[in-house]
Every structure is written in C-alpha cells, then in structure tokens.
C-alpha cells in the first residue's frame, strides 16, 4: 500500500502540474471619491444611457448606424479581433497531442543482414523498402508553460476586443461631435447671412444719402467695409461647412460629398441630468482601461512562460506503422512496427539567454503596469475636464445670452433713435458691428457646451451595457 501511495504522488504532480510564475492581481488604483466638478457621490452615470438616448436625433442616428457599418478603421479592428481569436485557438492546440503520418519508399543495394549487421556493398540485386505509419507527440504541461501561453493569448484577444469596442465608442463620439459642429456652422452661416443683409441695407442707405449730399464719404466707406467683412465671413463659413461634411463622409466610409440634413431649428437635445457616477466604476466601464488591464494580464503570463523555460519539457511520442520490402506486403501482420517513448529535455547552459528573457518579461510587466496606472489617471482627468467644461460653459453661455440680448436691444434702440432724428446712423452701424461677433461667439459657446457632453459620454465609457448587436442596431 505504501509503495502505491508513493507512486501516486509523482503521477498526480505530472497530471495536475503547477503553473510557475506570478498569478495576476490588479494593481492598486488610487481612485478619488468623486470627480472634480461633481458635487456628490452618485451611482448613476451618463454612461448607462444608450447613445441614441444620450443624443436623441433621428438624422444623427442614421449617420451613426452608417458609420458603424461602413467605417474602414472599425472594419480593420474587426479583422484584428478575428486574428486574435484564431491565435487563441493556436495557443489552445498545445494542450492536445499532434498526430501525423509518414510514407516512404527506398531503393538500394543490399548492405544489411537480418541481424542488422552491416556488410560491404556488392553487385548483388537491389532492394526495395516501403514504410507507412502514424506518429504522435504530446508535451505534458508540468510547469504550466502551455497554460500561461493560453492565458497570454486569451488576454490579448480580449484586449483587441476591448479595443474594437473602444473604437466603436470613439466613432460614435466623433460622428456626434462632427454633426454638432456642422449644425453650429449652419447656425453661424444663418447669422452671417442675416448680418450681411443688414449691412447691405445700411450700405445702400448710406450710398443714397451720399448721392443726395446728406452724408459724407466716410459713412459710405465704413458701411462698405462692414459689408465686405460680413460677406467674407459667409464665404469662410461655407468653406468650413464643406470641410466638415467631408470629414463626416470619411467617418461614414463615403467619398467626399454633401451631408443631407434638416436646417437647424433649435438647440440640440441633451440629457436633462448629466451624472458622472463613481470614479472606481470607471475601471469596469471604459474599453481602453479594460484593454490596458488585459495587456497587463498577458505580460504577467509571459513571466510564467519565461520561468517555465528554465525547467525540462516532458513529452510522450508514439509510432505505429508498417514496413516491408514489398509494397503488397504492407497489409500483412508481420510487417507491423510500433514504438512508445517518453523523454525530457532541458537547458544546462544557455549563455544567459533564459535569464535575460525572464528579466525582460518582468520589465515588460512593469511597463504595462505603469502604463495602466497612467491610463487610469488620464481617465480621471478626462472625466473631470469634461465635467468642469460643461459647467463653466453653461455659465458662460448664460452670460453671453445676456450680452446678445442687450446688443439686440441696442440695435433696436439705435434704429428707433435714427428714425426719430435723434442720432446718426453711425450708432446703428456700431451696434450692428458689436452684435454680429457676439452672436457668433454665443453660437460657438453653445457648440462647445454640447461637445463637452459628448466628451463626457465618451470618457465615462458610454454604452458599456450594450451588446454588439445593440451597438450596431441603434434605437429599437
């Protein structure tokens, strides 16, 4: 009984094995209790919303769906994921024995006897030798080298998958941002055209008064200058619109062209509440952080692979086949051959190669760890930046709304004073020249506030609950 027990110990050790190298543990991340710009701790997050609920616009929905279907960068990422998935299958194949076959034919003069004693070549008759057989080989994963290789391959696959999801989120954010910028350009173009019409009326009026000898040439030149500046602004905005349309087309996988859309009728819709959620949950939501952690897991597994290379590799090989001097005799029972062998190979002296590989694997893990920690810090920064930007831009927009309202009233008062003969038209022209840039600035501030919401949705890992099917199908 004692002898059987001692035999079972090494046998169980061989079958179960022990994976050398460190087991992965997530590095300690010092997450703040709240993001800067966030008033209180909250479990809800803007990232819990779907992208079609976060940015409710039917036209934008259609553009995002087209981008998710046709964007070439995203299609490249999909192919990259498929490559990583098959590399996992390649790594997993090492768990199983390899089986192959061999066929051979030989023709020579007789130089051997049946007892395997060699004799000198003669001028006797030539001999044939035919061989057909199956062979197999299997490595026993005693030290966990194959298991660590599978861990690394699986982690790399998950990292590429998270990279694909991160690219989908970035694509949605990029299309949304470009669309909002295009809408703002449309509004800015409308403002510029309205102001151009106003300056055109002023210019005609001054020219008529100058022709009648009522006003000086100075008034005409000032009106001409204001009209030329406004007209130039219209041309420049039209250029920006064309460039922005081309940018959206590239995101959609189209050739450059116009983007069909309805004229802007009001401000873009955004969620009424914009919660950020808990900073610690960001580690489980953002695809780039999840991918960076998988890279860290793969680096940890490679330390185990490098460590296992110090130990011998134990393998089993087998051979079964037929050998005969006559091809027709291969099927006879007397021509059978078989072999079963076990072996172990291991390093004795490698000139420091294995030690160097092991230390390099540790250094690569340290690089991945520090990169992951830096990525988390950058993620906290990006969320805080977006929160503060949205809050301050909202305050700025309120002040600029007051500014535009006051200047609009000033233009109306100046026109009334001019019609009543209480002031010259210089007051009207000056008021118009102040109102135009104020309206443009207000339009840009509204755009920037909306873009801050888009950036916040992206940095929070928006849509993290969605399946791949839901990502691409959009609004149900």
C-alpha positions as CSV (number, residue, x, y, z in Angstrom):
1,X,0.0,0.0,0.0
2,X,2.8,2.4,0.9
3,X,4.5,1.7,-2.4
4,X,1.4,2.5,-4.4
5,X,1.0,5.8,-2.4
6,X,4.5,6.9,-3.3
7,X,3.9,6.1,-7.0
8,X,0.7,8.2,-7.0
9,X,2.5,11.3,-5.7
10,X,4.7,12.0,-8.8
11,X,1.9,10.8,-11.1
12,X,-0.6,13.3,-9.7
13,X,2.1,16.0,-9.8
14,X,2.7,15.3,-13.5
15,X,-1.1,15.3,-14.4
16,X,-2.0,18.3,-12.3
17,X,1.1,20.3,-12.8
18,X,1.9,23.7,-11.2
19,X,2.0,26.8,-13.2
20,X,5.2,28.6,-12.3
21,X,5.3,32.4,-12.4
22,X,3.1,35.0,-10.6
23,X,-0.7,34.9,-10.6
24,X,-2.2,38.2,-11.8
25,X,-3.5,40.7,-9.3
26,X,-4.9,44.1,-10.4
27,X,-2.6,46.9,-9.3
28,X,-4.0,49.1,-6.5
29,X,-5.6,52.2,-8.2
30,X,-6.0,55.3,-6.0
31,X,-9.4,56.4,-7.3
32,X,-10.8,59.7,-5.9
33,X,-14.1,59.6,-4.1
34,X,-15.6,62.0,-6.6
35,X,-14.6,63.6,-9.9
36,X,-13.7,67.3,-9.8
37,X,-16.7,69.1,-11.0
38,X,-19.0,66.5,-9.4
39,X,-21.0,67.8,-6.5
40,X,-21.7,64.5,-4.6
41,X,-21.1,60.8,-4.9
42,X,-23.7,59.1,-7.2
43,X,-24.1,55.6,-8.6
44,X,-25.9,56.6,-11.7
45,X,-23.9,57.6,-14.7
46,X,-24.4,59.2,-18.1
47,X,-22.5,56.1,-19.4
48,X,-25.5,54.0,-18.5
49,X,-27.5,55.6,-21.3
50,X,-27.5,54.2,-24.9
51,X,-26.0,56.5,-27.5
52,X,-29.4,57.1,-29.1
53,X,-30.9,58.2,-25.7
54,X,-27.9,60.4,-24.9
55,X,-28.1,62.2,-28.3
56,X,-31.7,61.9,-29.5
57,X,-31.7,63.0,-33.1
58,X,-33.1,60.8,-35.9
59,X,-30.7,62.2,-38.5
60,X,-27.7,61.6,-36.2
61,X,-29.0,58.1,-35.5
62,X,-28.9,57.3,-39.2
63,X,-25.4,58.7,-39.6
64,X,-24.0,56.7,-36.6
65,X,-25.5,53.4,-37.9
66,X,-23.9,54.0,-41.3
67,X,-20.6,54.7,-39.7
68,X,-20.8,51.6,-37.5
69,X,-21.5,49.5,-40.7
70,X,-19.0,51.1,-43.1
71,X,-16.2,52.8,-41.3
72,X,-12.9,51.3,-42.5
73,X,-11.0,51.7,-39.3
74,X,-13.7,49.8,-37.5
75,X,-13.7,47.1,-40.1
76,X,-9.9,46.8,-39.6
77,X,-10.4,46.4,-35.9
78,X,-13.0,43.7,-36.5
79,X,-10.4,41.8,-38.6
80,X,-7.8,42.3,-35.9
81,X,-10.2,40.7,-33.4
82,X,-10.7,37.7,-35.7
83,X,-7.0,37.3,-35.9
84,X,-6.6,37.3,-32.1
85,X,-9.5,34.9,-31.8
86,X,-7.7,32.4,-34.1
87,X,-4.4,32.9,-32.3
88,X,-6.2,31.8,-29.1
89,X,-7.1,28.6,-30.9
90,X,-3.5,28.2,-31.9
91,X,-2.3,28.5,-28.3
92,X,-5.0,26.1,-27.1
93,X,-3.9,23.4,-29.6
94,X,-0.7,22.9,-27.5
95,X,-2.9,21.1,-24.9
96,X,-3.5,18.2,-27.3
97,X,-1.2,15.8,-29.0
98,X,-0.1,16.3,-32.5
99,X,-0.8,13.3,-34.9
100,X,0.8,13.0,-38.3
101,X,1.5,10.4,-40.9
102,X,4.6,9.4,-42.9
103,X,5.0,7.5,-46.2
104,X,8.4,6.4,-47.6
105,X,9.9,4.3,-50.3
106,X,13.6,3.3,-50.6
107,X,15.5,1.5,-53.4
108,X,19.2,0.4,-52.9
109,X,21.6,-2.5,-53.0
110,X,21.7,-4.9,-50.1
111,X,24.0,-3.6,-47.5
112,X,22.5,-5.2,-44.4
113,X,21.5,-8.5,-42.9
114,X,18.5,-9.5,-40.9
115,X,20.5,-9.2,-37.6
116,X,21.3,-5.6,-38.5
117,X,25.0,-6.3,-39.1
118,X,26.3,-4.2,-42.0
119,X,28.2,-5.7,-44.9
120,X,30.1,-4.1,-47.7
121,X,28.1,-3.1,-50.8
122,X,28.1,-5.8,-53.5
123,X,26.9,-6.0,-57.1
124,X,24.0,-8.1,-56.0
125,X,20.4,-7.3,-56.6
126,X,18.8,-4.0,-55.5
127,X,16.3,-4.0,-52.6
128,X,13.1,-2.1,-52.0
129,X,11.8,-0.8,-48.7
130,X,8.3,0.7,-48.1
131,X,7.1,2.4,-45.0
132,X,3.7,3.8,-43.9
133,X,2.9,4.9,-40.4
134,X,1.3,7.3,-37.9
135,X,3.2,9.2,-35.3
136,X,2.1,11.4,-32.4
137,X,3.7,13.7,-29.8
138,X,2.4,15.3,-26.7
139,X,4.0,17.7,-24.2
140,X,3.0,17.2,-20.6
141,X,2.4,20.7,-19.2
142,X,4.0,20.1,-15.9
143,X,5.3,23.7,-15.3
144,X,2.3,25.5,-16.8
145,X,4.1,26.9,-19.8
146,X,1.2,26.0,-22.1
147,X,-1.3,27.3,-19.6
148,X,0.5,30.6,-19.3
149,X,0.7,30.8,-23.1
150,X,-3.1,30.3,-23.3
151,X,-3.6,33.0,-20.6
152,X,-1.5,35.4,-22.6
153,X,-3.3,34.6,-25.9
154,X,-6.7,35.0,-24.3
155,X,-5.8,38.3,-22.7
156,X,-4.5,39.6,-26.0
157,X,-7.7,38.6,-27.6
158,X,-9.8,40.3,-25.0
159,X,-7.6,43.4,-25.3
160,X,-8.3,43.6,-29.1
161,X,-12.0,43.1,-28.4
162,X,-12.0,46.0,-26.0
163,X,-10.0,48.0,-28.5
164,X,-12.8,47.3,-31.0
165,X,-15.5,48.4,-28.6
166,X,-13.4,51.5,-27.7
167,X,-13.1,52.3,-31.4
168,X,-16.9,52.0,-31.7
169,X,-17.4,54.4,-28.8
170,X,-14.8,56.8,-30.3
171,X,-16.5,56.5,-33.7
172,X,-19.9,57.4,-32.2
173,X,-18.4,60.3,-30.4
174,X,-16.5,61.5,-33.5
175,X,-19.7,61.4,-35.7
176,X,-21.7,63.1,-33.0
177,X,-19.1,65.8,-32.5
178,X,-18.7,66.5,-36.2
179,X,-22.5,66.5,-36.6
180,X,-23.0,69.1,-33.8
181,X,-20.1,71.2,-35.3
182,X,-21.9,71.0,-38.7
183,X,-25.1,72.1,-37.1
184,X,-23.3,75.0,-35.4
185,X,-21.8,76.0,-38.7
186,X,-25.3,76.1,-40.2
187,X,-26.5,78.3,-37.4
188,X,-23.4,80.5,-37.8
189,X,-24.0,80.7,-41.5
190,X,-27.6,81.8,-40.9
191,X,-26.3,84.5,-38.5
192,X,-23.7,85.7,-41.0
193,X,-26.2,85.9,-43.8
194,X,-28.7,87.8,-41.7
195,X,-26.0,90.3,-40.7
196,X,-24.8,90.6,-44.3
197,X,-28.4,91.5,-45.3
198,X,-28.4,94.1,-42.6
199,X,-25.1,95.6,-43.6
200,X,-26.3,95.5,-47.3
201,X,-29.3,97.7,-46.3
202,X,-27.0,100.0,-44.4
203,X,-24.6,100.3,-47.3
204,X,-27.4,101.1,-49.8
205,X,-28.9,103.7,-47.4
206,X,-25.5,105.4,-46.9
207,X,-24.9,105.5,-50.7
208,X,-28.3,107.1,-51.4
209,X,-27.7,109.7,-48.7
210,X,-24.2,110.3,-50.0
211,X,-25.6,110.7,-53.5
212,X,-28.1,113.2,-52.2
213,X,-25.4,115.1,-50.4
214,X,-26.8,114.4,-47.0
215,X,-23.9,112.4,-45.6
216,X,-20.1,112.2,-46.1
217,X,-18.0,109.7,-48.0
218,X,-16.7,108.4,-44.6
219,X,-20.0,106.9,-43.8
220,X,-20.1,105.1,-47.1
221,X,-16.6,103.7,-46.7
222,X,-17.4,102.4,-43.2
223,X,-20.6,100.7,-44.5
224,X,-18.7,99.2,-47.4
225,X,-16.1,97.8,-45.0
226,X,-18.7,96.3,-42.7
227,X,-20.5,94.7,-45.7
228,X,-17.2,93.3,-47.1
229,X,-16.3,91.8,-43.7
230,X,-19.7,90.1,-43.3
231,X,-19.6,88.8,-46.9
232,X,-16.2,87.3,-46.3
233,X,-17.4,85.6,-43.2
234,X,-20.2,83.9,-45.1
235,X,-17.7,82.6,-47.7
236,X,-15.3,81.3,-44.9
237,X,-18.2,79.5,-43.1
238,X,-19.3,77.9,-46.3
239,X,-15.7,76.6,-46.7
240,X,-15.8,75.2,-43.2
241,X,-19.1,73.5,-43.8
242,X,-17.8,71.7,-46.9
243,X,-14.7,70.6,-45.0
244,X,-16.8,69.3,-42.1
245,X,-19.1,67.4,-44.5
246,X,-16.1,65.7,-46.0
247,X,-14.9,64.8,-42.5
248,X,-18.2,63.2,-41.8
249,X,-18.2,61.3,-45.1
250,X,-14.8,59.8,-44.2
251,X,-16.2,58.6,-40.9
252,X,-19.2,57.1,-42.7
253,X,-17.0,55.3,-45.2
254,X,-18.2,57.5,-48.1
255,X,-16.5,59.6,-50.7
256,X,-16.4,63.3,-50.1
257,X,-19.8,64.9,-50.7
258,X,-22.7,66.8,-49.1
259,X,-24.4,65.6,-45.9
260,X,-28.2,65.7,-46.2
261,X,-29.7,67.2,-43.1
262,X,-32.6,69.3,-42.0
263,X,-32.0,73.0,-41.3
264,X,-31.3,73.7,-37.6
265,X,-34.5,74.7,-35.8
266,X,-33.2,75.0,-32.3
267,X,-30.6,73.7,-29.8
268,X,-29.6,70.1,-29.9
269,X,-31.1,67.9,-27.2
270,X,-29.0,66.6,-24.4
271,X,-30.0,64.6,-21.3
272,X,-31.5,66.8,-18.6
273,X,-29.3,65.4,-15.9
274,X,-25.6,64.6,-16.5
275,X,-24.4,62.3,-13.6
276,X,-20.8,61.0,-13.8
277,X,-21.1,58.0,-11.4
278,X,-18.4,56.7,-9.1
279,X,-14.7,57.1,-10.2
280,X,-14.0,53.5,-9.1
281,X,-16.6,52.1,-11.5
282,X,-14.7,53.8,-14.4
283,X,-12.2,50.9,-14.3
284,X,-15.0,48.5,-15.3
285,X,-16.6,50.7,-18.0
286,X,-14.0,52.3,-20.2
287,X,-12.9,50.0,-23.0
288,X,-9.4,51.4,-23.1
289,X,-8.8,50.7,-19.4
290,X,-10.2,47.2,-19.7
291,X,-8.0,46.6,-22.7
292,X,-4.9,48.0,-20.9
293,X,-5.6,45.6,-18.0
294,X,-5.7,42.7,-20.4
295,X,-2.3,43.7,-21.8
296,X,-1.1,43.7,-18.2
297,X,-2.5,40.2,-17.7
298,X,-0.8,39.0,-20.8
299,X,2.5,40.5,-19.6
300,X,2.1,38.7,-16.3
301,X,1.5,35.4,-18.0
302,X,4.7,35.8,-20.1
303,X,6.7,36.0,-16.9
304,X,5.4,32.4,-16.2
305,X,6.3,31.3,-19.7
306,X,9.9,32.7,-19.3
307,X,10.1,31.0,-15.9
308,X,8.9,27.6,-17.2
309,X,11.7,27.7,-19.8
310,X,14.2,27.0,-17.0
311,X,12.6,23.6,-16.4
312,X,12.7,20.5,-18.6
313,X,10.0,19.8,-21.1
314,X,8.5,16.3,-20.7
315,X,6.9,14.7,-23.7
316,X,5.4,11.5,-25.0
317,X,5.9,10.2,-28.5
318,X,4.5,7.1,-30.3
319,X,4.8,5.4,-33.7
320,X,2.6,2.8,-35.3
321,X,3.0,1.6,-38.9
322,X,4.1,-0.9,-41.4
323,X,7.4,-1.6,-43.1
324,X,8.1,-4.2,-45.8
325,X,10.4,-4.8,-48.8
326,X,7.3,-5.3,-50.9
327,X,4.5,-2.8,-51.3
328,X,1.9,-5.5,-51.3
329,X,3.1,-6.9,-48.0
330,X,2.4,-3.7,-46.1
331,X,-1.1,-5.1,-45.1
332,X,0.3,-8.3,-43.7
333,X,0.5,-8.7,-39.9
334,X,4.2,-9.5,-40.0
335,X,5.1,-6.0,-41.3
336,X,3.8,-4.0,-38.3
337,X,6.1,-1.8,-36.3
338,X,5.3,0.3,-33.2
339,X,7.1,2.4,-30.6
340,X,6.2,4.4,-27.5
341,X,8.7,6.7,-25.8
342,X,8.9,9.3,-23.1
343,X,11.6,11.9,-22.8
344,X,12.6,15.1,-21.1
345,X,14.8,17.9,-22.5
346,X,16.0,20.9,-20.5
347,X,18.7,23.6,-20.5
348,X,22.0,23.3,-18.8
349,X,23.9,26.3,-20.2
350,X,22.4,29.0,-22.5
351,X,24.8,31.8,-22.1
352,X,22.4,33.9,-20.1
353,X,19.6,33.7,-22.7
354,X,16.9,32.3,-20.3
355,X,17.8,34.7,-17.5
356,X,17.7,37.6,-19.9
357,X,14.3,36.6,-21.2
358,X,13.0,36.2,-17.7
359,X,14.2,39.6,-16.6
360,X,12.9,41.1,-19.9
361,X,9.5,39.7,-19.2
362,X,9.4,41.2,-15.7
363,X,10.4,44.6,-17.1
364,X,7.7,44.3,-19.8
365,X,5.2,43.6,-17.0
366,X,6.4,46.7,-15.1
367,X,6.0,48.8,-18.2
368,X,2.4,47.5,-18.7
369,X,1.6,48.1,-15.0
370,X,2.8,51.7,-15.1
371,X,1.0,52.3,-18.4
372,X,-2.2,51.0,-16.9
373,X,-1.9,53.2,-13.8
374,X,-1.1,56.2,-16.1
375,X,-4.1,55.4,-18.2
376,X,-6.4,55.4,-15.1
377,X,-5.0,58.8,-14.1
378,X,-5.6,60.2,-17.5
379,X,-9.2,58.8,-17.5
380,X,-9.9,60.5,-14.2
381,X,-8.5,63.7,-15.7
382,X,-10.6,63.5,-18.9
383,X,-13.8,63.0,-16.9
384,X,-13.1,65.9,-14.6
385,X,-12.1,68.1,-17.6
386,X,-15.4,67.3,-19.3
387,X,-17.5,67.9,-16.1
388,X,-15.8,71.3,-15.4
389,X,-16.0,72.3,-19.0
390,X,-19.7,71.6,-19.2
391,X,-20.4,73.5,-16.0
392,X,-18.4,76.6,-16.9
393,X,-19.5,76.7,-20.5
394,X,-23.1,76.6,-19.2
395,X,-22.3,79.7,-17.0
396,X,-20.5,81.3,-19.9
397,X,-23.5,80.7,-22.2
398,X,-25.9,82.3,-19.8
399,X,-23.7,85.5,-19.7
400,X,-23.3,85.5,-23.5
401,X,-27.1,85.2,-23.9
402,X,-27.4,88.3,-21.8
403,X,-24.8,90.0,-23.9
404,X,-26.6,89.2,-27.2
405,X,-30.0,90.2,-25.7
406,X,-28.5,93.6,-24.6
407,X,-26.9,94.2,-28.0
408,X,-30.0,93.2,-29.9
409,X,-31.9,95.8,-27.8
410,X,-29.2,98.3,-28.5
411,X,-29.6,97.8,-32.3
412,X,-33.4,98.3,-32.0
413,X,-32.9,101.4,-29.9
414,X,-30.4,102.8,-32.3
415,X,-32.7,102.3,-35.2
416,X,-35.6,104.0,-33.4
417,X,-33.4,106.9,-32.4
418,X,-32.2,107.2,-36.1
419,X,-35.8,107.1,-37.4
420,X,-36.7,109.8,-34.9
421,X,-33.8,112.0,-35.9
422,X,-32.2,111.8,-32.5
423,X,-29.0,110.1,-33.7
424,X,-26.9,109.5,-36.7
425,X,-26.8,106.1,-38.5
426,X,-23.3,105.6,-37.1
427,X,-24.9,104.4,-33.9
428,X,-26.9,101.8,-35.8
429,X,-23.8,100.7,-37.7
430,X,-21.7,100.5,-34.5
431,X,-24.5,98.5,-32.7
432,X,-24.7,96.0,-35.6
433,X,-20.9,95.6,-35.7
434,X,-21.0,94.7,-32.0
435,X,-24.0,92.3,-32.3
436,X,-22.6,90.2,-35.1
437,X,-19.5,88.8,-33.3
438,X,-21.4,88.4,-30.1
439,X,-24.0,86.2,-31.9
440,X,-21.1,84.2,-33.4
441,X,-19.4,83.8,-30.1
442,X,-22.7,82.6,-28.4
443,X,-23.2,80.0,-31.2
444,X,-19.7,78.7,-30.6
445,X,-20.1,78.5,-26.9
446,X,-23.4,76.5,-27.3
447,X,-21.5,74.1,-29.5
448,X,-18.6,73.8,-27.1
449,X,-21.0,73.0,-24.2
450,X,-22.7,70.2,-26.3
451,X,-19.2,68.9,-27.3
452,X,-18.3,68.7,-23.6
453,X,-21.3,66.5,-23.0
454,X,-20.2,64.3,-25.9
455,X,-16.7,64.1,-24.5
456,X,-18.1,63.2,-21.0
457,X,-20.1,60.4,-22.5
458,X,-17.0,59.1,-24.3
459,X,-14.7,59.4,-21.3
460,X,-17.2,57.7,-19.0
461,X,-17.3,54.6,-21.3
462,X,-20.8,55.4,-22.6
463,X,-23.0,52.5,-23.7
464,X,-20.9,49.9,-21.8
465,X,-24.0,47.8,-21.1
466,X,-24.9,47.4,-24.8
467,X,-24.3,44.2,-26.6
468,X,-22.6,44.2,-30.0
469,X,-26.0,43.8,-31.7
470,X,-27.4,46.7,-29.8
471,X,-24.4,48.9,-30.6
472,X,-25.0,48.5,-34.4
473,X,-28.8,48.3,-34.5
474,X,-29.4,51.5,-32.5
475,X,-32.8,52.7,-31.5
476,X,-35.2,49.7,-31.2
